[in-house]
Amino acid sequence: MIEEYLNKVIEGDCLEVLKGFPDKSFDLLLTDPPYAIELNGGGSIKKKIDYRRGSLLGIGSNPSFTLIPFLEVVRPKLKRFHAYIWMSKDTLPETLNWILKNKFMWNILVWSKTNPVPAYNNTYLSDIEYCVFIREKGGCHWTKDLGYETYKKVMVDSVQSIPGHPTPKPMWMMEKLIKVSSKPGDIILEPYTGSGTTCIAAKNLGRNFVGIEINPEYVELARARLRQDILL
Ligand SMILES: C[S@@+](CC[C@H](N)C(=O)[O-])C[C@H]1O[C@@H](n2cnc3c(N)ncnc32)[C@H](O)[C@@H]1O
């Protein structure tokens, strides 16, 4: 039964842990997986690549990460396919192909960063992260009347910083998505918990959550934030 896992952060590989949950357990998937970023290259951009490779691997990321195996594992665990998935532009094509194949409805929201790292040679700034919203037709919750600002797809904020995790998301963004697409008592799934931002946002709003995180240090950080041992 899913009840025994409610409002907990479970340590493990989500692709394995998810298989143990009963089907149709969750109302909403709100997740922030490791980003696939193209790391091939050399010459003048080598420094940047080496830096990125180090920082990505440091957060348990995999430069060749692909989302589709995860989508197939998580799909039966949702009551209906209803999800917000953060990603870099490199993961967009495979995700959109998968959505179209399944005839789901979709939209793209963005986090516009006010303080991105400076760009290197001949590239635009990395000042946008994408959040793909996916839902099956019918039966997915939508909260009306939260005010005009809430339904804007461009969300503007600075890059966040907390001790202990390199890529925390802004709390208010996760809260906004949860408010729009769930109701109190719903069960939110975050299989790539990191420092626990989504789980805390769910708790703040009277929703249930289940978090999964592979890195034991981040599991402890998320649990401490949830206990409010550290007010981050
Ligand atoms: C982009 S971060 C999430 C950050 C989070 N949104 C926050 O605000 O702190 C992705 C997280 O997924 C974790 N991770 C990577 N592969 C995983 C897997 N197979 N199962 C569970 N967690 C995984 C990483 O350790 C990392 O903490």
The ligand as a Tripos MOL2 file, in Angstrom:
@<TRIPOS>MOLECULE
LIG
   27    29     1     0     0
SMALL
NO_CHARGES

@<TRIPOS>ATOM
      1 C1         18.3200   18.3620  -10.5860 C.3       1 LIG1
      2 S1         18.4920   17.5450   -9.0540 S.3       1 LIG1
      3 C2         16.9760   17.8850   -8.1880 C.3       1 LIG1
      4 C3         17.0060   19.1850   -7.4100 C.3       1 LIG1
      5 C4         15.7190   19.4800   -6.6640 C.3       1 LIG1
      6 N1         14.6650   19.9330   -7.5330 N.3       1 LIG1
      7 C5         15.9260   20.5200   -5.5740 C.2       1 LIG1
      8 O1         15.2310   21.5520   -5.5630 O.co2     1 LIG1
      9 O2         16.8050   20.3070   -4.7450 O.co2     1 LIG1
     10 C6         18.3210   15.8470   -9.5290 C.3       1 LIG1
     11 C7         18.5110   14.8700   -8.3930 C.3       1 LIG1
     12 O3         18.2370   13.5400   -8.8720 O.3       1 LIG1
     13 C8         19.0760   12.6440   -8.1680 C.3       1 LIG1
     14 N2         19.1240   11.3900   -8.9580 N.ar      1 LIG1
     15 C9         19.8550   11.1340  -10.0780 C.ar      1 LIG1
     16 N3         19.5850    9.8950  -10.5440 N.ar      1 LIG1
     17 C10        18.6470    9.3580   -9.7100 C.ar      1 LIG1
     18 C11        17.9370    8.1180   -9.6770 C.ar      1 LIG1
     19 N4         18.1650    7.1710  -10.6020 N.pl3     1 LIG1
     20 N5         17.0320    7.9020   -8.6890 N.ar      1 LIG1
     21 C12        16.7970    8.8540   -7.7530 C.ar      1 LIG1
     22 N6         17.4540   10.0620   -7.7190 N.ar      1 LIG1
     23 C13        18.3400   10.3130   -8.6980 C.ar      1 LIG1
     24 C14        20.4000   13.3710   -8.0420 C.3       1 LIG1
     25 O4         21.1790   12.8650   -6.9780 O.3       1 LIG1
     26 C15        19.9260   14.8300   -7.8100 C.3       1 LIG1
     27 O5         19.8750   15.1500   -6.4430 O.3       1 LIG1
@<TRIPOS>BOND
     1     1     2 1
     2     2     3 1
     3     2    10 1
     4     3     4 1
     5     4     5 1
     6     5     6 1
     7     5     7 1
     8     7     8 2
     9     7     9 1
    10    10    11 1
    11    11    12 1
    12    11    26 1
    13    12    13 1
    14    13    14 1
    15    13    24 1
    16    14    15 ar
    17    14    23 ar
    18    15    16 ar
    19    16    17 ar
    20    17    18 ar
    21    17    23 ar
    22    18    19 1
    23    18    20 ar
    24    20    21 ar
    25    21    22 ar
    26    22    23 ar
    27    24    25 1
    28    24    26 1
    29    26    27 1
@<TRIPOS>SUBSTRUCTURE
     1 LIG1         1 GROUP 0 **** ****
